[in-house]
Amino acid sequence: MKLAARAGRIVPSPTLAMAATAKAMAARGIDVVDFSSGEPDFDTPEPVKAAAEAAIRAGFTKYTPSSGIDELRQTIIDKLQAEQGLRYEKSQVVVSCGAKHSLYNLAEALLEAGDEVIIPVPYWVSYADQILLNDATPVFLPTREEDGYAIDAHELERLITTRTKAIIVNSPGNPTGATYDRATLERLAELALRRDLLLISDEIYEKILYDGATHTSIASLGPEVAARTVVINGVSKAYAMTGWRIGYAAGPKDLLTAMANIQSQSTSNPCSISQKAAVVALREGGVFIEKMVTEFDRRRRVMVARLNAMPGVRCRMPTGAFYAFPNMSGLLGRQSPSGTIATPTDLANYLLQAFKVAVVPGEPFGSTQHIRLSYATSMETIVRGMDRLDAAFKQLT
Ligand SMILES: Cc1ncc(COP(=O)(O)O)c(C=O)c1O
């Protein structure tokens, strides 16, 4: 059978693939230390689970309005107003099956063949593939580790062409754990206004910040900026609800209407039960987040300190999200018992095969020097995994 060309343009999500391999090894009884997973190890908060149970018992198990129930859309509107001073009408908010689905709806509604979207590198794996799936072209903006992966507005402007439609803004970012300061957001907003671009602001890690930092949505920099920003968010990371599949988008009415129409002809509504649960998460989940982030912070410090103590490894302290993104260039080119470790992928394969540690290599994020380790796993696992990495790196000659 001849498949559509677009299907051949993309690969399965490498992060999900590595997590699946690690889980399959564990299921076979192999003692794997899994740093690959992009999800909190915490359980979903009890009141959220109770809301879902109540929804099932009450028979709230049928189709809902395609863009989500009024109660959840209003809760999202109230949240964005209370936290960021943003004002949206219901027609400007669409609830989908995860933030990934919101981003996909957006790509479908926005992009045509030949359109370009600028993505700062390193980037979350699905941005580029979703753009390719919609016949458009991802344009990569290099950033520098030593500058904390900050965006240089001049370098960004040089990449803008007549076909540029949007810029992706992901702060806190996956895989770097870096956050943009207000001055960076202001420069990006100014550029978007001047060059007539859409800002796609993926704020899925907004609640996972350290050292007292708070989140600023780029949309909050003024009504004219909000008018050209789509805020993407969801409950997966903040409330340990990755499996519930609830994300949302808020932004300009014409674009959000197009996204709503696409959703109504593709998936219809996100899960009715999860929507009820998400209302409670957004309204009552603050204390849970605080506890989880305090624990992530402890783990972050241990993991980064251990990595930096390993000869050949250099790791920045992430300021948000739950990933360490160490630079491994000091080890690339060395020999393992099974051959040369030339790339992060070679290193990840060596770690998995010989030491049963799952990490994600940097290549799918746009880096040929890094690997990504999630510290959304227990402290005991982190210590055990770091001991194994230590041993693994010592065997390289
Ligand atoms: C940067 C980023 N955006 C979006 C998502 C998707 O989240 P969701 O589970 O809501 O689809 C992820 C998940 O890993 C992510 O890392």
The ligand as a Tripos MOL2 file, in Angstrom:
@<TRIPOS>MOLECULE
LIG
   16    16     1     0     0
SMALL
NO_CHARGES

@<TRIPOS>ATOM
      1 C1          7.3340   20.7920   26.3820 C.3       1 LIG1
      2 C2          6.1740   19.8690   26.3770 C.ar      1 LIG1
      3 N1          5.0260   20.2880   25.8360 N.ar      1 LIG1
      4 C3          3.9330   19.4930   25.8000 C.ar      1 LIG1
      5 C4          3.9740   18.2220   26.3200 C.ar      1 LIG1
      6 C5          2.7250   17.3680   26.2190 C.3       1 LIG1
      7 O1          2.0430   17.2120   27.4110 O.3       1 LIG1
      8 P1          0.6500   16.4500   27.4980 P.3       1 LIG1
      9 O2          0.8530   15.2730   28.3730 O.co2     1 LIG1
     10 O3         -0.3120   17.4400   28.1150 O.co2     1 LIG1
     11 O4          0.2240   16.0940   26.1160 O.co2     1 LIG1
     12 C6          5.1360   17.7380   26.8930 C.ar      1 LIG1
     13 C7          5.2150   16.3460   27.4060 C.2       1 LIG1
     14 O5          6.2430   15.7560   27.5670 O.2       1 LIG1
     15 C8          6.2630   18.5840   26.9360 C.ar      1 LIG1
     16 O6          7.4190   18.1690   27.4820 O.3       1 LIG1
@<TRIPOS>BOND
     1     1     2 1
     2     2     3 ar
     3     2    15 ar
     4     3     4 ar
     5     4     5 ar
     6     5     6 1
     7     5    12 ar
     8     6     7 1
     9     7     8 1
    10     8     9 2
    11     8    10 1
    12     8    11 1
    13    12    13 1
    14    12    15 ar
    15    13    14 2
    16    15    16 1
@<TRIPOS>SUBSTRUCTURE
     1 LIG1         1 GROUP 0 **** ****
